[in-house]
Amino acid sequence: MIKKIVTLLLLLIFSYLLIMKVKLNYELEKANNRLHDYNSQNIKLSYGNISYAEIGKGEVILSCHGLFGGYDQGIENLKSLSKYMRIIAPSRFGYLESDVKGKGTPKDQSKAYVELLDKLGIDKVYVMGASAGGTSAIRFALDYPEMCKGLILYCSAMPETKKSENVNLKQGPAEILVNNYMMYITSPFFKATMGMEQEVIKTMLPIDLRKLGVKIDSEITNPDMSLNFNDYKIENLQIPTLILQAKDDKIVDYNKTLAAAGRFPNLTLKIFENGGHMIKGHGEEIDKYVLEFINSNSHK
């Protein structure tokens, strides 16, 4: 009886893996076709290539995507605002054909943003950082305040309130998961582990074009505000800041966001009761808050 049960379980597992493989191949084809729809461009900067996409006209928002992102995620995060704003969405280091400057630190990334904006003839922007992209957005605001009209942090990584003696140097997914197949077969568990729907996997594919970026985020970007606490002088920020956060976010701790909020001198804080890491279901409210924030500060 035990042998029959084990055999049945193995058969079920094998069938599941086979079905997921077939479904993955279909989704990969769709994902690769979807990337072409963004009409992305490549620009040669001093250190190498950067890929980016843009949409809309008006005030410029530099959109810094999160983990497993790229120019596609950067556009999607703000697409509904493109009728009012010009969205510039670069792929950060290691994502979708973007090369790496130096060691790939947030400081290096903010320098790359400056080069890109110079190439595009843009003097000043609002910068929006989503999730892991928040670190380089904060770094950009600190290092180039003359180029930054305002800082928007959307479910973003947050600065520490005090220097930590023990910093986790690996803040990201296990390396074994960072490939198309392994991430796809674990996607049914996204809701339980990260509070995100399984469908999110479709926006992460193809993972092989984002793998280096995930590694850089996990080992360099995400630990940076803790490792270099003294370099993140948040209290010196004079530009206006808008923070958007959901209480039930399983990726960014709501309590940490509240604690960090006290460090921003010119802050507008918008908290949502639910919505998870992507503040799902609150798109219209988010657009309203972002538009109000930009409109109230653009004349200054």
C-alpha angles and dihedrals in degrees: 000000000000090000091053092049092050091048091050092049092050090049091051092049092048091049091049092050092047094049091048090051091054091046091047093055089053093048092047091056090050091046094052091048090048092056090059090058092069093065089221121192134208122222125190110230128183093275101034143288129342123188121209143161131207139194138177136017135260132048109017122242117190103212115208110195129215136238116321088015139117137166088314094060090042091057095043092052090063105017094116089060095052091098087067105026141040108241118204110190117184123186107242122231113311096008124115099340098322112139124221124252116213111318093340095250122160087253090055089047093052089052088053090052089054092051091049093049091048090053089051093048094242117145103182137017146170108246122214122193121193120197108311089006089068092079095061090041090055090045091052092050091050097044099039109028089152088065097043123083093178145341123237118191114194115189082327137174107262134218118251122254093220138013114273123217094204114048121183104234095195110058105162144058122316110271092239089065096052098095135082099257101042093046092046096052091049094048093096086068096053092099094055096042104034105013091243129123120255089243089073088080089074090063091050096056133134090044094175088069090053101039098103091047091053090052092050091048093048097047105026115014102043097047094043100092090052098041093046099033094149091056092060101075095174092168088066093061109115097175119095116264131202120197121194117190140158121220093224096052107139094193103047114039110236092211091054089052091052091050093047092047089073090067095062111088098199104035139159110190121196117185125190123203093221144357101106125229093333095042087234117199096027102084097125093048092049092050089049093051094046092049092048090049094050096041092050093052105034094082093054 
